[in-house]
Amino acid sequence: MKKSVLFVIDSLECAGAEKSLVTLLSLIDYSCYSVDLMLFGHGGVLEELVPKEVNILKPLKYAEFAKLSFLRALTYSVSHLNYKMFASRIHYSVGIRKNKCSNPQKAGIYWRSVSRVIEKNPKTYDVAISYAQGIPTFYVAEKVKSKKKIAWVNVSYRLDQFEREFQRQFYDQYDKIVAVSDSTRNIFLESFPQYNKRMKVIYDINNPRLIIDMAYLGNGYEDQFNGVRILTIGRLAYQKGYDFALEACKKLKDKNINFRWYALGKGPLQKEIEDYINQNGLSEHFVLLGVKSNPYPYIKQADIYVQPSRFEGFGIAIAEARMLDIPVVTTRFDAVYNQMVHGKNGLIVDMNAEAITDGILQLLEDSSLKDEITKYLKAEKKGNIEEIDKVYELLG
């Protein structure tokens, strides 16, 4: 008899944890497991890559309600004589506007505001997995019946005392907690040392054959540019260090380098980034491409991949660039040494625009260094699909 498994994640937009989950789902043996997938946001570009064997559950009622305009939401509440979801939405909106919140704080405000109107999952599972921190973790803990519960930790957050106390009540309900790198595990244990014996490290799974095949599908860049192509992938958010990238881009422009820096992603800082581009005359040098369901032709056709992040759980885009033999310049975030060897498969630099600029220039000006890095990349081990065995061990 198949084991029933539930995965829960915010959405399947094109980001690291989401790509990792889609890869994991592509490797599961569906003769042994029956898999449901719960999303808080539907319509993400990666949904089309979910295996047909996976049952994507219908949207939550509140998730559908939250997509309505304010006026339509009010009309719906009046016509149905049910104001609970509307009140929850107002409570969340006010809570977010009161303070400039970090992602963990936003998730906490969301759950405290709306959890009472979110329905429970009607099934009982053998295993339920929250594949991201925050809302998925709260949902599986509070709204799902399961013989075993597993929480994935894929971002290196340091929490304040209030958030530690709030989140502890949910993590207490998990049998196992999985971190995607050793550094992510260690940072998590700074906040929650009591879970040390429950923790296991399973790296984000990368399937090199899938990525290499997809790199040859689609056209990639279509602007006919013939200079140096630099690429960054990541949500347009503070964590990803786009302010460092933009400043580095300006420095490269001032040095008259023939380059174009592309960014794949979307997020809350898009307008701020666009304003900086316009104000500093970078429209021909820093190009926002939005989100692509298949980013791999863009990686394959780039000359240099740059990861300017402040923190990462693992850095899956770096792993993908490595699999496609593209030299990497990355900042020295906590988890970077889990896959990067400075001077071998790329350059690890300090977390500022000047250092990022110098790293890029080093690759552009020292062709022998770039050739040696490319040679190393072609020879190093690709991917880590063997991590699926650790997943199977957890599922039992």
N, C-alpha and C positions, 0 to 999 in steps of 0.2 A: 504494500500500500504506500502511495506517495505521501511524503511529508508536506504539510501545508506551511508556506512561508509568506510572510508579509514584509515588503520593503516600503519605507515611508521616507520621502524627501520633499523639499519645498516645491521644486519644479524640475523640468529637464531643459532648462536653458543651457547654452553652450559654456560650461564652466568646469573646473577641475573635478569636483566631487560628482557632478552629474555625468561627465564622460567616464569616470571611473565606474560608476554604477552601471551605465549602459554596457561597458566592457565586461563587467562581472556577469551581468545578465546574459550576455552572448555566450558565456562559457559554461553556464549551469547545465547539468544533465537533467533534462525535463522528464526523463523516464523515472526519475527518483523523487522529483520535487514538483509540487504544484505551487505556482508563484502568483501572488497578487501584488500590484504596485499602487500605492496611494500617493497622490500628488496634491499639494495645496494650491498650486497654480498650473492650469492646463494650457496647452498650446505651445510649449517650448520646442525649439527646433530639433532637439535630440529625440523627441518622441517617435519620430519616424524610424529610428534605429533600434527601438525596443523590439526584441524577438516576438514573433507572433504567438508564442506559447504563453507569454506573460499577459495576465488579465489586469488591464488598467481600470481601476475602480472609478465609478462615477464621481463627479466633483461633490464636495461637501456643500450642503445647503448654504452655509455662511459664505463659502468661497464664491459661490454664484451671486449671492446678495451683495458682497463687497465690490463686485465689478459694476454694479448699477451706479448711475449718476446719483448725486445727493437727492435730487428731486424725485427721480424714479424710485429710489429706496424709500423715501418718505411716503410716496403714493402707495407703494406695495404694503408698507406697514399699516397704513390707515385702512386700506381695502381689506386686509386680512385680520384687522384688529389684533395685531401682534407687534409690539414695539420693542421686544427684547433684543432682536438683532440690530435694530436701528440704534437703540441705546448703547449697545456694545460697541458699535462702529463709532459713535460720537465719543465714547469714553476713550477708545484707542487713539482717535485723532487728536483729542485734547492732550492726552498723555505724551504723545510724540512731539507735539508743538511746544510743550512746556520747557523741555531741555534738549540740548544737543546730545543725542544718544549714540552710544556704541551699538554694534549689532547685537551683542548679548542683551543689552538693556532694552532694545526695540523688541526683541523676541519675548522678553519677560513682560513688558507692557502689553504686548499683543495677547499673550496667553491669559494674563490677569483680567484683561478687558473682555475677551470673547469666548473663553473656554466653556462658560456655562451654556452657550448657544450652539456649541459644536457637538454633533451627535456622536455616540459611541459606535465603533465598528461592530456589526451584529455577529460576526463569525468568531470562532475560537481557533487559534492557530497553534501549530506545533512550535513555530519560531516567529517572532516579530522583531524586525530590525529597523531602528531609526538610523538612516544613513546620513544624517547631518545633525549638528548641534542645534539647540534652540527649539523651534516649534515642532519639528518631527520628533525630537526627544520627549518633549512634554506630551505630545499626542499619544505616542506608543505607551508611555508610562500610565497615562490617565484614562485613555479611551479605548484601549485594545486589550482583549483577553488572549493570553498566550501562555503555553507551558514554559517557554523560555523567552527572555527578552534580551536583546543585544543592542548596545548604543555605539555608533561609529563617531569618532572624534577626528575630524579632518582639517581643523584650523587651530592654530596655536594661540588661543585666547588666554590672557591673564585677567582674572575676574576680581572685582572689588568684593568687599565683605558681604554686602547686601546680595549681590548676584550669587555668591557662593552659597549662602544660606537658602536662597530661593531655589536654586537648581539642585541642591542636595536632595530635596524631597523627591525629585524625579529619578535621579541616578540611583537612589537607594532601591528602586524597584527593578533595576537591571541585574541580570545574572552575570553578564560579561560586558566589558567596555573595550572597544577596539580603537587603537590609535594608528594613524597611517605612517608614522615615523617614530623613531626613538625620541627625538626632541619634542615632538607633539605629546608623546606619553609623559615625558618628564615635566613639561609645562603644565599639563593637566593635573599631574600629581602635586604640583605646588599648591593648587587650589583644593584638591581632594585627595590628600595622602591616604585616607581611609580605604580607597578603592585599589590600592596597589596590587593585591592578590587577585583582583577580578580582571586586571588589564592584560591585553595581548596586543602585539604589534603586527599588523598586516598592511603591507605597503599598497598604495593605490595600484590596481592591476592595469598593466599596459600590454596590449596584444600587438606586437610589431608587425605581424603579417597583415592584420586588418588595417593598420595605419599606413603601411607602405602601399598596399593596394589602393586605399582611398586617396593617397597623394597623387595618383595618376588619373583620378576621376575629376572632371570639372576643369575649368580654365585658370583658376587663380587670378592673378593680377591682370587687369585689362586696360591699363593706362599707357602701355607702350614705353614706360620709363626705362632708360638704358644706363642709369647709374647704379649706385650701391643701394640695395633694398635691405632695410632694417625692419624687423617685425617684433611686436609685443602683443601678447594675448592675455586678456584678463578683464574682469569687470571694471568699469570706470568708477572706481571707488578708492578711498584713502589707502586701504591695505595694499593696493597694487602699485603705489608709488608713481603715478602718472605725472605728478608735479616734478619729480626728479627727471623723468623722461623728457618732459617739455623743456625744462631748463637745459638739459643736455642737447636736445635738438637745436635750441637757439645757439648754443656754443659751437656746434658743428657747422651751422649755417654761417656764423661769423668767421669761421675758418675757411669758408668757400669750398667745403667738401661737396662733391656731387652725389647726393644721397636723397633718399626719401624714406621716412619712417612711418610705418603703417601700424594701426592698432585695431585688433579684432576684439569687440566687446561692447557692451552697453552698461549703463548704470547711472547712479544719482549725480555724478560729477560731469555729465556730458556737457551741459551748458557752460559750466565753469571752464572746462577744457576748450570748448569751441571759442569762448571769449578770449582765452589766452592765445590761442592760435591766431585769431583775427587781430588782436592788439599788438602782436609781435611779428606780424608778417610771415607766418609759418604755413600759410594755406597750401603752398607747393611743397612743403617739407614734412608736415605731420598730417597724415590722412586717416580719418576715422572711417573704418570699413563696416561698422556695425557688427552684427552677429552672423556667422555662417555655420550652417549645419555640418559642413565639411571644411574645416580650416586647413587640412593637410596639404592641399596644393599650394597654399600661401606659405606654409612653413618650408616646403620643399624648394620653392622658388626664391626664398630669401637668402641673402648672403650672410647675415648675422641675426641671431635671435637674442633679444635683450629682455631680461626679467628684472625690473626695477623695484620689486616688492619690499615692503616693510616686514611682512611676515607671511609665511605659507605653512600649511600642514605638511606638504610634501613637495609640491611644485610640478604638477603633472605636465604642464606645457613644456617645461624644460626637458622632461623625459621624452616627450614627443619630438622635440627638436633634435635631441640626441639620436633617436631612432632613425631620423631622416638625415643624419650626418651634417647638421648645421651647427657651426661654432656658436657658443653661448657666452654672453656677458651677463652675469647675474650679481645682484647685491648679496651681501653676507647675512641673509636671514637665518634663523635658528636651524632650520632643517636642511640647509643647502648642501652640507657635506654628506648627506645620505646618498647623493648621486653624483656630485660634482667633485672633480679632482683638479685643483687650480693648475693651469698651465698644460693640462693634459687634454681634457674634453671641453675646455673653455676657460674663461677667466672669472674669478670671484673678486669683486671689488667692494670698497666701502659704500655705505648707504647714503650717497649724495651725488648730485649731478656732475660735479667735477670728476669724481672717480669713474662714473659711468662713461663720461666723455673720453677720459683717458683710456679706458678699456677698449672702447670701440676704435679709437685711433690706433691703439697698439695692434689690433687685428688688421686694420687697413694699411698700416705703414710697414708692418713686418710680415711679408708674404711667407717667409719660411716658417714663422710661428703658426700662421693660419693653416699652412699645409700640414704641419706636424699634428695640429689639433684635428684636422679633418681625417688624417691617416689613423689617428688614435680612435676617433669616433667610428670609423668603418670597421675597426677590429674589435671594439669592446662589445660585451654581451648586450643583446637587444631584448628589452622587455622583461617581464617577470610573471608570465602566466602560471608559473608553478605556485604562486600565492593562492590560487583557487583551492589548492589542497588544504590550506589553513582555514579557508571559509567552510569547506566541507566538514572539517573537524569540528568547527563551531556548531554547524547545523545539526551534526550528529546523524 
